[in-house]
Amino acid sequence: MVRHFQSVIGKETRRQALERWGGKPDALVACVGSGSNALGLFHEFIAHHDVRLVGVEAAGFGLESGRHASTLCKGEVGVYHGAMSYLLQDEDGQVVVPHSVAVG
């Protein structure tokens, strides 16, 4: 559902690339973490193996600082709301709130 609603990002990117450059972009870069931004952009191009898709995690004050949101680089497998995922956790396996400058 999220991909469907955010797909406008990828569709608009494709349209503008064709209009401005006459073809697809060589690479796309999006923030990953919650998924909607990257998923909306990447989905339109996922079948095009000549377009490089790059997901970037929020490293905050650095990966060793403990003040980041890099669950893929520094997280461990855990279960949150019944779904297995990579999570930032403490020694007891409790979820640690990631550092973010995002609204909310």
Protein Blocks (a to p, Z undefined) as FASTA:
>chain_A
ZZmmmmmmmmmmmmmmmmmnopacfbdcddehjommmmmmmmmmmmmmkbccdddddekj
ojklopacbfklmmccddeehiacdddddfkopacddddfbeZZ
